[in-house]
Amino acid sequence: MVLRRILVFPLQTVEGLVTFIVPLAVLLDRVLRRSWRSLGQAVLSGIAGHLVAVAAMTGLVAWGPTALVMGLTVTASGTAQLGISTVFASMAGLLTGAGDRNSSTVMRSGWASLWVVLGMAVLRGALTLPGAVLSLLLGRVVGLLVRYVFGVEDRRAHGVTLVQRPAPGRDRRRTRGPYGPRPRGARLGRHHRCPPGLHRAGS
């Protein structure tokens, strides 16, 4: 029993650090980017994910089928308890509400860290695999629902920004001549031939 606690303690420490640092880093990233809408959605989704996970645990204990409750029950702490994590549900909701996974490096790192600590929790017996997946899905669904209700930020170019943006594949410093790109203002040399049907001025 003592050896088990010694081995599990580092994993618990890593999980605690990740569950504290990741939400803080995501919220700070939204503040630095001045993305106030996604900041509010992240906070709301995190709180809602926690509440939904608590409601799911209460509902399963009260009305859930015995087979389902037994499949989600863990005894890692010495007492039987339902293996649904409100912390992980809250983290998944916060990350989902903050925006797309590929919107920034912080978001990608946050999701990667969440998957790692979920796996660690399953390995040390704090959660069953179905409980870990259910916790993640609860937070994910809540975050997507919040984003659907409040909408997402439009990052497309409009107005002057759209006009000033160069077309894809176009170089402002060069213009394309009849035989390929050539510098703007350059004149045709003697070795260049005019296309058929065209004559140089003065000829």
Buried (B, 14 or more C-beta within 10 A) or exposed (E): EEEEEEEBEEBBEBBEEBBEEBBEBBBEBBEEBEBEBBBBBBBBBBBBBBBBBEEBBEEBEEEBEEEEBEBBBBEBEEEEBBBBBBBBBBBBBBBBBBBEEEBBEBBEBBBEBBEEBBEBBBEBBBBBEBBBEBBBEBBBBBBBBBBEEBEEEEEEEEEEEEEEEEEEEEEEEEEEEEEEEBEEEEEEEEEEEEEEEEEEEEE
